[in-house]
Amino acid sequence: MEPLSGISFFVQAAETRSFSEAGRLLGVSSSAVGKSVSRLEERLGVRLFHRNTRSITLTAEGTLFLERCRRILCEVEAAELELSETQQAPRGRLRISLPLVGMLVMPALTAFMHRYPAIELDVDFSDRLVDVIEEGFDVVMRTGDPADSRLMSRPVGSYRLMLVASPDYLAKHGIPQAPCDLTRHACLHHKFPSSGKREPWPLKRAENAPELMLPTTMVCNTCSALIDVAVAGLGIACLPDFMVQQAIEQGLLVSVLDKHIEHQGTFRLLWPSSKHLAPKLRVFIDFMVTKLLQKNA
């Protein structure tokens, strides 16, 4: 283990810029740190530090070596943690943010609670774009591709947008046969809670064709309200398939213009990037991925 301890001494000295401070933190003498670093330099055949009577600074080779050594120590720490945790059941509080799509996630969430009763869930249902790290969430579920380099992610399912209306509405106003027909219909729009911008309808159009200017009968920041308004026969709404599936099966809604829609969205779990995952977070991610991907299969 001498090479590993030498790496540990080197990293501590590099981070503190002092052999004496590194020794204090490691519980050894400053000379022990200095000798360990000297042996490491001799073995590598390069100088890792510039030394003077007041301080030490990394050489160019030392700077390169430091990043690799940090990764090595992180892997060792993660391996030790995994071994120690194999004897422990996952437990503790898990803070989660989920979108307002209970019908999609609640069956998997309740099954997780049955499987891991020692894990306490603190769940925030919201469609706003939360800051995972600043707001202290362990994990969140959101749509789209991750844009924050501080986060790790795994896909848990896919969905597509559909245009739907009630049979009564279509009987009164006619069934649109092409996207241009929508300009004569009552259109119910969703807006993003985080930005207030209206979500565009994913209608296919010819190259260089102008975007359709759709009427606005209603704009709402929650999809569940749009479902109620569409079921009430007040217009055509553009909604995720998993949210309207039950209403379609019950005959309350009918899909229109399916061949003219092009959309594929992805649900992802996102969590702060770190050198290791706590057991409670690891089992939650694995469980939800298995359950939700199975459901979407």
C-alpha positions in Angstrom: 0.0 0.0 0.0 3.1 2.3 0.0 2.3 3.7 -3.5 -1.3 4.5 -2.4 -0.2 6.2 0.8 2.3 8.2 -1.2 -0.4 9.3 -3.6 -2.6 10.3 -0.6 0.3 12.3 1.0 1.0 14.0 -2.4 -2.7 15.0 -2.9 -3.0 16.4 0.6 0.3 18.4 0.2 -0.8 19.7 -3.1 -4.2 20.9 -1.8 -2.8 22.5 1.3 0.5 23.8 -0.3 2.2 22.7 2.8 3.9 19.6 4.1 3.3 20.6 7.7 -0.4 21.3 7.2 -0.8 18.0 5.2 0.9 16.1 8.0 -1.4 17.7 10.6 -4.5 16.7 8.6 -3.1 13.2 8.0 -1.9 12.7 11.6 1.8 12.3 10.7 4.8 14.6 10.8 5.7 17.0 8.1 9.0 15.2 7.5 7.0 12.0 6.9 5.0 13.7 4.2 8.1 15.3 2.7 9.9 11.9 2.6 6.9 10.1 1.1 6.6 12.8 -1.7 10.4 12.5 -2.3 10.2 8.7 -2.7 7.2 9.2 -5.1 9.2 11.7 -7.2 12.2 9.3 -7.3 10.0 6.4 -8.4 8.3 8.6 -11.1 11.5 10.3 -12.2 10.0 13.8 -12.1 9.8 16.7 -9.7 6.2 17.2 -8.5 6.8 20.3 -6.3 8.9 23.5 -6.4 10.2 23.9 -2.9 11.5 26.9 -0.9 11.7 27.7 2.7 8.2 29.2 2.9 6.0 27.2 0.6 5.7 24.5 -2.0 4.0 24.9 -5.5 3.2 22.3 -8.1 5.3 21.8 -11.1 3.6 21.4 -14.5 4.1 17.6 -14.1 2.7 17.8 -10.6 -0.4 19.6 -11.8 -1.1 16.8 -14.4 -0.4 14.1 -11.9 -2.7 15.7 -9.3 -5.9 15.3 -11.3 -5.2 11.6 -12.0 -4.4 11.0 -8.4 -7.6 12.6 -7.2 -9.6 10.3 -9.5 -7.7 7.3 -8.1 -8.4 8.2 -4.5 -12.1 8.8 -5.4 -12.4 5.3 -6.9 -10.8 3.8 -3.8 -13.1 5.6 -1.5 -16.1 4.6 -3.6 -15.0 1.0 -3.6 -14.6 1.0 0.2 -18.0 2.7 0.6 -19.7 0.0 -1.6 -18.2 -2.8 0.4 -19.2 -1.2 3.8 -22.8 -0.5 2.5 -23.4 -4.1 1.4 -24.2 -4.9 5.0 -26.6 -2.0 5.4 -30.2 -1.6 4.3 -30.8 1.7 2.4 -32.4 4.2 4.8 -32.8 7.9 5.4 -34.6 10.9 3.9 -34.8 11.3 0.1 -35.9 14.6 -1.3 -37.4 14.3 -4.7 -39.0 16.6 -7.3 -41.5 15.1 -9.7 -43.6 16.6 -12.5 -47.3 16.9 -12.1 -48.1 13.6 -13.7 -49.2 11.4 -10.8 -50.8 8.8 -13.1 -47.3 8.1 -14.5 -45.2 7.9 -11.4 -47.5 7.1 -8.4 -47.7 3.4 -9.0 -43.9 3.1 -9.2 -43.5 5.4 -6.2 -45.9 3.5 -3.9 -44.3 0.2 -5.0 -40.9 1.7 -4.0 -42.3 2.7 -0.6 -43.4 -0.9 0.0 -40.0 -2.3 -1.0 -37.9 0.2 1.1 -39.9 1.2 4.2 -36.8 2.6 5.9 -36.4 5.3 3.3 -38.4 8.5 4.1 -39.6 10.3 0.9 -40.0 14.1 0.8 -41.8 14.6 -2.5 -42.4 17.9 -4.3 -44.7 17.7 -7.3 -44.0 20.6 -9.6 -43.7 21.4 -13.3 -41.3 24.3 -12.7 -37.6 23.9 -13.6 -36.0 23.4 -10.1 -32.3 23.9 -9.4 -31.4 20.5 -8.2 -28.3 21.5 -6.3 -29.2 24.9 -5.0 -32.6 23.7 -3.7 -31.1 20.6 -2.1 -32.9 17.9 -4.1 -31.4 14.4 -4.1 -33.1 13.5 -7.4 -35.6 15.0 -9.9 -37.6 13.8 -12.9 -38.0 16.1 -15.8 -38.5 16.0 -19.6 -36.0 16.8 -22.3 -32.2 16.6 -22.5 -30.1 17.6 -19.5 -28.4 21.0 -19.9 -26.6 21.2 -16.5 -23.1 19.7 -16.5 -23.3 19.3 -12.7 -25.9 16.6 -13.0 -26.0 12.9 -13.9 -29.0 11.4 -15.7 -30.8 8.3 -16.8 -33.8 8.0 -19.1 -36.9 6.4 -17.6 -39.4 6.5 -20.4 -40.6 8.2 -23.5 -43.9 9.9 -24.5 -45.4 11.8 -27.5 -47.7 14.7 -27.8 -51.2 14.2 -29.2 -54.0 16.5 -30.4 -57.3 15.5 -28.7 -60.9 16.7 -28.5 -64.2 15.4 -27.2 -66.5 13.6 -29.5 -69.2 16.3 -28.9 -66.8 19.1 -29.9 -65.8 17.3 -33.1 -69.5 16.5 -33.9 -70.3 20.2 -33.6 -67.2 21.7 -35.3 -66.0 19.0 -37.6 -62.9 16.8 -37.6 -59.7 18.6 -38.8 -58.2 16.8 -41.8 -55.0 18.9 -42.1 -53.1 21.2 -39.8 -54.4 24.3 -41.6 -57.9 23.3 -40.5 -56.9 24.1 -36.9 -57.1 27.8 -37.7 -60.9 27.4 -37.6 -61.0 25.6 -34.3 -60.9 26.5 -30.6 -57.3 25.7 -29.5 -56.3 25.0 -25.9 -52.6 25.7 -25.2 -50.2 24.7 -22.5 -47.5 27.2 -21.3 -44.3 26.3 -19.4 -44.6 27.2 -15.7 -40.9 28.2 -15.5 -40.9 30.6 -18.5 -44.5 31.3 -19.3 -43.8 30.5 -22.9 -46.4 28.7 -24.9 -45.5 25.1 -25.8 -45.6 24.8 -29.6 -47.7 22.1 -31.2 -45.5 19.6 -33.1 -47.2 19.9 -36.4 -45.4 18.6 -39.5 -45.0 21.3 -42.2 -43.3 21.6 -45.6 -39.9 23.1 -45.8 -40.0 26.9 -45.8 -43.7 26.8 -45.0 -44.8 29.5 -42.5 -45.8 28.5 -39.0 -49.5 28.3 -38.4 -51.1 31.0 -36.3 -53.4 29.0 -34.2 -56.3 30.5 -32.3 -56.0 30.9 -28.6 -59.2 29.9 -26.7 -57.2 29.1 -23.5 -53.7 29.1 -22.2 -52.9 27.2 -19.0 -49.7 26.1 -17.1 -51.1 22.7 -16.0 -52.0 19.9 -18.4 -54.7 18.4 -16.0 -56.8 21.6 -16.4 -56.5 21.4 -20.2 -57.8 17.8 -20.1 -60.9 18.9 -18.2 -61.6 21.7 -20.6 -61.1 19.4 -23.6 -63.4 16.7 -22.1 -66.0 19.5 -21.5 -66.1 20.0 -25.3 -64.5 23.4 -25.4 -61.7 22.8 -27.9 -58.7 20.9 -29.1 -55.7 20.4 -26.8 -52.1 19.2 -27.4 -51.2 16.8 -24.5 -48.9 14.0 -23.6 -50.2 10.5 -24.6 -49.9 9.1 -21.1 -52.1 11.8 -19.7 -55.0 11.3 -22.1 -54.8 7.5 -22.6 -57.4 6.8 -20.0 -59.8 9.5 -21.3 -59.4 8.1 -24.9 -60.1 4.5 -23.7 -63.2 5.8 -21.9 -64.4 7.5 -25.1 -64.2 11.0 -23.4 -61.5 12.2 -25.9 -60.6 11.4 -29.5 -57.2 11.9 -31.1 -57.0 13.9 -34.4 -54.3 14.6 -37.0 -52.1 11.7 -35.8 -50.3 11.5 -39.1 -49.4 15.2 -39.0 -47.7 15.1 -35.5 -44.0 14.6 -35.1 -42.9 14.4 -31.5 -40.9 12.2 -29.2 -40.1 13.3 -25.6 -38.0 11.6 -22.9 -38.4 11.5 -19.1 -35.1 11.5 -17.2 -34.0 11.2 -13.6 -31.3 13.8 -12.7 -29.2 14.0 -9.6 -26.0 15.8 -8.6 -22.8 14.4 -9.9 -20.6 13.0 -7.2 -17.9 10.4 -6.7 -20.5 7.9 -5.2 -24.2 7.4 -4.7 -25.8 7.0 -1.3 -27.5 3.6 -1.1 -31.0 5.3 -0.7 -30.4 7.2 -3.9 -28.9 4.3 -5.8 -31.9 2.0 -5.1 -34.4 4.7 -5.9 -32.8 5.4 -9.3 -32.5 1.7 -10.2 -36.1 0.9 -9.0 -37.7 3.8 -10.9 -35.8 3.1 -14.1 -36.9 -0.6 -14.0 -40.5 0.1 -13.2 -41.0 3.1 -15.6 -39.1 1.6 -18.5 -41.1 -1.6 -18.0 -44.3 0.4 -18.1 -43.3 2.2 -21.3 -42.1 -1.0 -23.0 
